[in-house]
Amino acid sequence: MSDEETLLELWLGESDFLVNQVSLISPPWMNHQGQYLMEPLTKIILRNTERDPPLYEFVTETGRIYTSVQAS
């Protein structure tokens, strides 16, 4: 799943699905580790709605913080 609205519905428990954990699969450009990583999420923060696309921060169980927009 990749659209923000569905993800937030799942995260907030507002969907028809039973979810006990949401994980972030981060690409190499996001995690700077040269591979895809999957980590459990603890928080999703909307930082800037004026950008297109909006800027989200994803906080993982290990405390790592990833942003949704690739730095240029």
C-alpha positions as CSV (number, residue, x, y, z in Angstrom):
1,M,0.0,0.0,0.0
2,S,1.4,3.4,-0.8
3,D,-1.3,6.0,-0.5
4,E,-1.1,8.2,2.6
5,E,-4.9,8.3,3.3
6,T,-5.2,4.5,3.5
7,L,-2.1,4.2,5.6
8,L,-3.3,6.9,8.1
9,E,-6.8,5.1,8.3
10,L,-5.0,1.9,9.2
11,W,-2.7,3.6,11.7
12,L,-5.6,5.3,13.4
13,G,-7.8,2.2,13.5
14,E,-10.4,3.8,11.2
15,S,-10.4,1.1,8.5
16,D,-12.4,-2.1,8.3
17,F,-9.1,-4.1,8.7
18,L,-7.7,-5.4,11.9
19,V,-4.1,-4.2,12.1
20,N,-1.7,-4.9,15.0
21,Q,1.5,-3.5,13.4
22,V,2.4,-1.2,10.6
23,S,6.0,-1.4,9.2
24,L,8.0,1.0,7.0
25,I,9.8,-0.5,4.1
26,S,12.5,2.1,3.4
27,P,14.4,2.2,0.1
28,P,18.2,2.7,0.1
29,W,17.9,6.5,-0.7
30,M,15.8,6.9,2.5
31,N,17.9,4.7,4.9
32,H,21.4,5.3,3.5
33,Q,22.2,1.6,4.0
34,G,22.3,0.4,0.4
35,Q,19.4,-2.0,0.8
36,Y,15.7,-2.0,1.6
37,L,14.9,-2.3,5.3
38,M,11.6,-3.1,7.0
39,E,11.1,-1.7,10.5
40,P,8.0,-1.4,12.7
41,L,6.5,2.1,12.9
42,T,5.7,3.9,16.1
43,K,4.6,7.3,14.7
44,I,3.8,9.1,11.5
45,I,4.1,12.9,11.5
46,L,2.8,15.2,8.8
47,R,5.3,18.0,8.8
48,N,4.4,20.1,5.7
49,T,1.2,20.1,3.7
50,E,2.2,23.0,1.5
51,R,4.7,20.9,-0.4
52,D,3.7,18.6,-3.3
53,P,3.9,15.9,-2.3
54,P,3.4,16.6,1.4
55,L,6.3,16.0,3.8
56,Y,5.9,13.1,6.3
57,E,8.2,11.9,9.0
58,F,8.2,8.2,9.9
59,V,9.5,7.2,13.3
60,T,10.5,3.6,13.8
61,E,10.6,1.4,16.8
62,T,14.4,1.8,17.0
63,G,14.1,5.6,17.0
64,R,15.1,6.2,13.4
65,I,13.4,9.1,11.7
66,Y,12.8,9.0,7.9
67,T,11.3,11.6,5.7
68,S,9.0,10.9,2.8
69,V,10.6,13.2,0.3
70,Q,14.1,12.5,-1.2
71,A,16.6,15.3,-0.7
72,S,17.8,16.7,-4.0
